[in-house]
């Protein structure tokens, strides 16, 4: 079982939130049609926060791309490859990105993403149900 290292993201855009503590994974880019356009070659860190995937450089730790869950069209995993299909509203633009991970770590990352997406969904349902109740009251 891998050890998680909580990190704080220094990214402060409208797409990120105050809750940016997440799990950090070491990744190595698997070449795709989209990776050269984004200059993605080599190793990176992937932060899975409550609302985003954040790709960081390995050494200085600078945020390269933030992929909000709401703009990721598809994601998947095989034994050691994580696949992300980013939508056109992502910072990277649309494209398919693949990363080599440690054995079985890609599936674990997908599980963490699903947990965060379910929390977002539940919070949005509660929010919109609350508005509807208020509107029915007036």
C-alpha positions as CSV (number, residue, x, y, z in Angstrom):
1,X,0.0,0.0,0.0
2,X,1.6,3.3,-1.0
3,X,2.1,6.1,1.5
4,X,0.3,9.3,0.8
5,X,2.0,12.6,1.2
6,X,-0.4,15.5,1.8
7,X,0.7,18.7,0.2
8,X,-0.7,22.2,-0.1
9,X,-1.2,23.6,-3.6
10,X,-0.1,27.2,-4.2
11,X,-2.5,27.5,-7.1
12,X,-5.2,30.1,-6.5
13,X,-7.5,30.4,-9.4
14,X,-11.3,30.4,-9.7
15,X,-11.2,26.7,-10.4
16,X,-9.5,25.7,-7.2
17,X,-10.9,26.0,-3.7
18,X,-9.6,26.5,-0.2
19,X,-9.6,22.7,0.2
20,X,-6.5,21.8,-1.8
21,X,-5.0,19.1,0.4
22,X,-4.8,15.9,-1.5
23,X,-2.7,12.8,-2.5
24,X,0.5,13.2,-4.5
25,X,1.6,10.5,-6.9
26,X,4.8,10.2,-9.0
27,X,4.1,10.0,-12.7
28,X,6.0,9.5,-16.0
29,X,4.4,10.8,-19.2
30,X,3.4,8.2,-21.8
31,X,3.6,10.0,-25.2
32,X,0.3,10.7,-26.8
33,X,-0.8,13.2,-29.5
34,X,-1.5,15.8,-26.9
35,X,1.6,15.6,-24.7
36,X,4.0,17.2,-27.1
37,X,1.7,20.2,-27.6
38,X,1.7,20.7,-23.8
39,X,5.5,20.0,-23.6
40,X,4.9,17.1,-21.3
41,X,8.0,14.8,-21.3
42,X,9.5,13.0,-18.4
43,X,8.4,12.7,-14.7
44,X,5.9,14.8,-12.8
45,X,3.9,14.8,-9.6
46,X,0.1,14.5,-9.8
47,X,-1.9,16.0,-7.0
48,X,-5.5,14.7,-6.5
49,X,-7.3,17.4,-4.6
50,X,-10.9,17.7,-3.7
51,X,-11.9,19.4,-7.0
52,X,-8.9,19.1,-9.4
53,X,-6.1,17.1,-10.7
54,X,-2.9,19.2,-10.6
55,X,0.1,18.3,-12.6
56,X,3.3,19.6,-10.9
57,X,6.9,19.6,-12.0
58,X,9.0,17.1,-10.1
59,X,11.8,19.3,-8.9
60,X,10.6,22.9,-8.3
61,X,7.0,21.8,-7.6
62,X,5.5,24.4,-9.9
63,X,1.9,23.8,-11.0
64,X,1.8,23.1,-14.8
65,X,-1.8,22.2,-15.4
66,X,-4.9,22.1,-13.3
67,X,-7.6,19.8,-14.6
68,X,-10.9,20.4,-12.7
69,X,-13.0,17.2,-12.4
70,X,-15.9,19.0,-14.1
71,X,-13.9,19.5,-17.3
72,X,-12.4,16.0,-17.5
73,X,-14.5,14.1,-20.0
74,X,-13.2,10.6,-19.2
75,X,-10.6,9.0,-17.0
76,X,-9.5,5.4,-16.7
77,X,-6.7,3.1,-15.6
78,X,-5.0,-0.1,-16.5
79,X,-2.5,-1.9,-14.3
80,X,0.2,0.9,-14.5
81,X,-1.3,3.6,-16.9
82,X,-3.6,6.4,-15.9
83,X,-5.5,8.0,-18.8
84,X,-7.2,11.4,-18.6
85,X,-9.3,12.8,-21.4
86,X,-9.3,16.6,-20.8
87,X,-12.0,18.8,-22.2
88,X,-11.5,22.0,-24.2
89,X,-12.1,24.2,-21.1
90,X,-9.0,22.7,-19.3
91,X,-5.8,24.8,-19.1
92,X,-4.1,22.2,-21.3
93,X,-6.9,22.3,-23.9
94,X,-8.6,19.1,-25.0
95,X,-6.6,16.0,-25.4
96,X,-5.8,12.6,-24.2
97,X,-3.0,12.3,-21.6
98,X,-1.5,9.1,-20.3
99,X,0.9,8.6,-17.4
100,X,2.9,5.6,-16.2
101,X,2.4,4.9,-12.5
102,X,3.6,2.3,-10.0
103,X,1.9,-1.1,-10.4
104,X,-1.8,-0.8,-9.5
105,X,-1.5,2.8,-8.4
106,X,-3.5,4.0,-11.4
107,X,-6.5,2.1,-10.2
108,X,-6.1,3.6,-6.8
109,X,-6.0,7.1,-8.2
110,X,-9.2,6.5,-10.1
111,X,-10.8,5.4,-6.9
112,X,-9.7,8.6,-5.1
113,X,-11.1,10.7,-8.1
114,X,-14.5,8.8,-7.9
115,X,-14.7,9.5,-4.1
116,X,-14.1,13.2,-4.7
117,X,-16.6,13.4,-7.6
118,X,-19.3,11.7,-5.5
119,X,-18.7,14.3,-2.7
120,X,-19.0,17.1,-5.2
121,X,-22.2,15.6,-6.6
122,X,-23.8,15.2,-3.2
123,X,-22.9,18.8,-2.2
124,X,-24.4,20.1,-5.4
125,X,-27.6,18.2,-5.0
126,X,-27.9,19.5,-1.4
127,X,-27.2,23.0,-2.6
128,X,-29.8,23.0,-5.4
129,X,-32.4,21.3,-3.3
130,X,-31.9,24.0,-0.7
131,X,-32.5,26.7,-3.3
132,X,-35.6,25.0,-4.5
133,X,-37.0,24.8,-1.0
134,X,-36.3,28.5,-0.5
135,X,-37.9,29.4,-3.8
136,X,-41.0,27.3,-3.0
137,X,-41.2,29.2,0.3
138,X,-41.4,32.6,-1.4
